[in-house]
Amino acid sequence: MSPHPNPPPQGGGKSPLALKTFPVLRDYSNARARLSTGLPDPPPQIALVQLGQNVTLISMNPASPPSGSRILGLDPGLQVTGYAVLEPYNGRPRICEAGVLRSAEGRQTTDMAQRLRGLYNGIVEVLEQFQPGVVVVEQLFAHYEHPRTAILMAHARGVLFLAAGQRSLPVVSYNATRIKKTITGNGRASKEQMQRTIQRELGLAKLPEPPDVADALAAALCHYYVVKLPANEPEV
């Protein structure tokens, strides 16, 4: 059985907000794309915006709980880093914002310092805006045949961890099996099963996408339920 205590909305009611990526260019040459934020009732109408316009699609609910209770899930990457901010709301997890931090410099390894600077500036902006109480990531896994991938990933993780450490925020990591089992009850759940469970738990109209955002949501949602589990529950 999945440990989450809350059933999905009755009557097939889904949030009309779909997770979509809208690039938002920043002065520091980092593109930050934001997704849906808080889910006020009734939800406001969403209007189209011009590409590159600096906007938040849905504004935060002023009745939000204290910022220290928020969870920032991250899916680190040099090219694209997914992020998701969750908070407890009426006994359920709710999305404050989710999206990606995208490097505008491309993949030139000679520009590594600039790419890391863009990633750092982007995550600092998220941290300053939402003031989470904890940062959550999936444990780093690398195949022995591809050590360079792990090294490059470590660059991105180091920058994200630095930003959290400078604010004295704890960084929690879970392996992929635990994340899957905590959310779906199955440590070998498929990616589609994970997406559908996240969609149901967060009341989303569509499956969470892109994958970077879905993975960040999974990390944050896993921590939400780990903290919420009663003390007598067996460890996942």
C-alpha positions as CSV (number, residue, x, y, z in Angstrom):
1,M,0.0,0.0,0.0
2,S,1.2,3.5,-0.7
3,P,1.8,5.5,2.5
4,H,0.1,8.6,1.4
5,P,-3.0,9.2,3.5
6,N,-5.1,11.4,1.3
7,P,-7.4,10.0,-1.5
8,P,-7.6,11.8,-4.8
9,P,-10.4,14.4,-5.3
10,Q,-13.8,12.8,-5.6
11,G,-16.0,12.9,-8.7
12,G,-13.0,12.9,-11.0
13,G,-12.3,16.5,-10.1
14,K,-9.0,17.6,-11.4
15,S,-7.2,20.9,-11.2
16,P,-7.6,22.7,-14.6
17,L,-4.0,23.7,-14.4
18,A,-1.7,21.7,-16.7
19,L,2.1,21.7,-16.3
20,K,3.6,23.5,-19.3
21,T,7.0,25.0,-19.8
22,F,7.3,28.6,-20.7
23,P,10.8,30.0,-21.2
24,V,11.6,33.1,-19.2
25,L,14.9,34.7,-20.2
26,R,16.9,36.3,-17.3
27,D,19.6,38.9,-17.4
28,Y,22.2,36.5,-16.2
29,S,21.8,34.4,-19.4
30,N,19.8,31.7,-17.6
31,A,16.4,30.7,-18.8
32,R,13.9,29.9,-16.0
33,A,10.6,28.3,-17.0
34,R,7.8,28.4,-14.5
35,L,4.9,26.0,-14.2
36,S,1.6,26.2,-12.3
37,T,1.8,27.6,-8.7
38,G,-0.8,27.5,-5.9
39,L,-4.3,26.2,-6.5
40,P,-6.7,28.8,-5.2
41,D,-10.4,28.1,-5.3
42,P,-11.8,29.0,-7.8
43,P,-8.8,29.0,-10.1
44,P,-8.2,32.2,-12.1
45,Q,-8.3,32.3,-15.8
46,I,-4.9,31.8,-17.6
47,A,-4.1,34.2,-20.4
48,L,-1.4,33.7,-23.0
49,V,1.8,35.7,-22.6
50,Q,4.5,36.6,-25.0
51,L,7.6,34.5,-25.1
52,G,10.4,35.9,-22.9
53,Q,8.0,37.8,-20.7
54,N,8.9,37.6,-17.0
55,V,5.8,36.2,-15.5
56,T,4.4,33.8,-12.9
57,L,1.4,32.0,-14.4
58,I,-0.6,31.7,-11.1
59,S,0.2,33.9,-8.2
60,M,0.8,32.5,-4.7
61,N,-2.2,32.1,-2.4
62,P,-1.8,34.8,0.3
63,A,-3.1,32.3,2.9
64,S,-0.1,30.0,2.3
65,P,1.4,28.3,5.4
66,P,4.8,29.5,6.8
67,S,7.6,29.3,4.2
68,G,9.7,27.0,6.5
69,S,7.3,24.2,5.8
70,R,7.9,24.3,2.0
71,I,9.9,21.5,0.3
72,L,12.2,22.2,-2.7
73,G,12.7,19.2,-4.9
74,L,15.5,19.3,-7.4
75,D,16.6,17.2,-10.4
76,P,20.1,18.6,-11.0
77,G,21.6,18.9,-14.5
78,L,24.1,21.1,-16.3
79,Q,21.8,21.7,-19.3
80,V,18.4,21.6,-17.5
81,T,17.7,21.5,-13.8
82,G,14.1,20.7,-12.7
83,Y,12.7,22.2,-9.5
84,A,9.5,21.9,-7.6
85,V,8.3,23.7,-4.5
86,L,5.6,21.9,-2.5
87,E,3.8,23.0,0.7
88,P,1.2,21.5,3.0
89,Y,-2.3,22.9,2.4
90,N,-5.4,21.6,4.2
91,G,-3.7,18.3,4.9
92,R,-2.5,17.7,1.4
93,P,0.6,18.6,-0.7
94,R,0.2,21.6,-3.0
95,I,2.5,22.9,-5.7
96,C,3.7,26.5,-5.2
97,E,5.7,26.5,-8.3
98,A,7.6,24.0,-10.5
99,G,9.7,24.5,-13.6
100,V,13.2,24.3,-15.0
101,L,16.5,26.3,-14.8
102,R,17.9,26.1,-18.3
103,S,21.4,27.0,-19.3
104,A,21.4,29.5,-22.2
105,E,25.1,28.9,-23.1
106,G,24.5,25.5,-24.6
107,R,26.8,22.5,-24.1
108,Q,30.3,24.1,-24.6
109,T,32.5,22.6,-21.9
110,T,34.8,25.6,-22.2
111,D,32.0,27.7,-20.8
112,M,31.5,25.6,-17.7
113,A,32.0,28.4,-15.3
114,Q,29.4,30.6,-17.0
115,R,26.9,27.7,-17.1
116,L,27.4,27.0,-13.4
117,R,27.0,30.7,-12.6
118,G,23.7,30.8,-14.4
119,L,22.5,27.7,-12.5
120,Y,23.6,29.2,-9.2
121,N,21.8,32.5,-9.9
122,G,18.7,30.6,-11.0
123,I,18.5,28.5,-7.8
124,V,19.2,31.4,-5.6
125,E,16.2,33.2,-7.1
126,V,14.0,30.2,-6.3
127,L,15.3,30.0,-2.8
128,E,14.9,33.6,-2.1
129,Q,11.4,33.7,-3.5
130,F,9.9,30.6,-1.8
131,Q,12.1,30.3,1.3
132,P,11.9,26.5,1.6
133,G,12.8,24.7,4.8
134,V,14.5,21.8,3.1
135,V,16.0,20.8,-0.2
136,V,15.5,17.3,-1.6
137,V,17.4,15.5,-4.4
138,E,17.6,11.9,-5.7
139,Q,20.9,10.2,-4.8
140,L,23.5,10.3,-7.6
141,F,23.7,7.2,-9.6
142,A,26.3,6.6,-12.3
143,H,27.2,3.6,-14.4
144,Y,30.8,2.6,-14.1
145,E,31.1,2.7,-17.9
146,H,30.2,6.5,-17.9
147,P,32.2,8.1,-15.1
148,R,32.3,11.5,-17.0
149,T,28.5,11.7,-16.7
150,A,28.8,11.5,-12.9
151,I,31.6,14.1,-12.8
152,L,29.5,16.6,-14.9
153,M,26.5,15.9,-12.7
154,A,28.6,16.6,-9.6
155,H,29.3,20.1,-10.9
156,A,25.6,20.9,-11.0
157,R,24.9,19.3,-7.7
158,G,27.8,21.1,-6.0
159,V,26.4,24.5,-7.1
160,L,22.9,23.6,-5.9
161,F,24.2,22.3,-2.6
162,L,26.3,25.4,-2.1
163,A,23.3,27.7,-2.5
164,A,21.4,25.6,0.1
165,G,24.4,25.5,2.5
166,Q,24.8,29.2,2.4
167,R,21.3,29.5,3.8
168,S,21.8,26.7,6.3
169,L,19.2,24.6,4.6
170,P,19.4,20.8,5.1
171,V,19.8,18.8,1.9
172,V,18.1,15.3,2.0
173,S,18.7,12.6,-0.7
174,Y,16.7,9.5,-1.4
175,N,17.6,6.7,-3.8
176,A,15.3,6.1,-6.7
177,T,13.8,2.9,-5.2
178,R,12.7,4.6,-2.1
179,I,11.2,7.5,-4.0
180,K,9.2,5.1,-6.1
181,K,8.1,3.0,-3.2
182,T,7.1,6.0,-1.0
183,I,5.0,7.5,-3.8
184,T,3.5,4.5,-5.5
185,G,4.0,1.6,-3.0
186,N,6.2,-0.1,-5.6
187,G,10.0,0.3,-5.6
188,R,10.1,-0.8,-9.3
189,A,7.3,1.5,-10.5
190,S,7.6,2.6,-14.2
191,K,8.0,6.2,-15.1
192,E,4.4,6.4,-16.3
193,Q,3.1,4.9,-13.1
194,M,5.1,7.5,-11.2
195,Q,3.7,10.3,-13.3
196,R,0.1,9.2,-12.9
197,T,0.5,8.9,-9.2
198,I,2.0,12.4,-8.9
199,Q,-0.8,13.7,-11.2
200,R,-3.4,12.2,-8.9
201,E,-1.8,13.2,-5.6
202,L,-1.3,16.8,-6.7
203,G,-4.7,17.1,-8.6
204,L,-3.1,17.9,-11.9
205,A,-5.1,18.0,-15.2
206,K,-2.2,16.4,-17.1
207,L,0.8,14.2,-16.5
208,P,3.7,16.3,-15.1
209,E,6.3,17.2,-17.7
210,P,9.0,17.7,-18.8
211,P,10.8,14.7,-17.1
212,D,13.1,17.1,-15.2
213,V,10.1,18.6,-13.5
214,A,8.4,15.3,-12.9
215,D,11.6,14.0,-11.2
216,A,11.8,17.1,-9.0
217,L,8.2,16.7,-8.0
218,A,8.8,13.1,-7.2
219,A,11.7,14.0,-4.9
220,A,9.7,16.7,-3.1
221,L,6.6,14.5,-2.8
222,C,8.6,11.6,-1.4
223,H,10.0,13.8,1.4
224,Y,6.5,15.2,2.1
225,Y,5.2,11.6,2.8
226,V,8.3,10.5,4.7
227,V,7.9,13.4,7.1
228,K,4.1,12.8,7.3
229,L,4.4,9.1,8.0
230,P,3.5,8.1,11.6
231,A,6.4,7.0,13.8
232,N,5.2,3.4,13.9
233,E,5.2,3.0,10.1
234,P,7.9,0.7,8.8
235,E,10.7,2.5,6.9
236,V,10.3,2.5,3.1
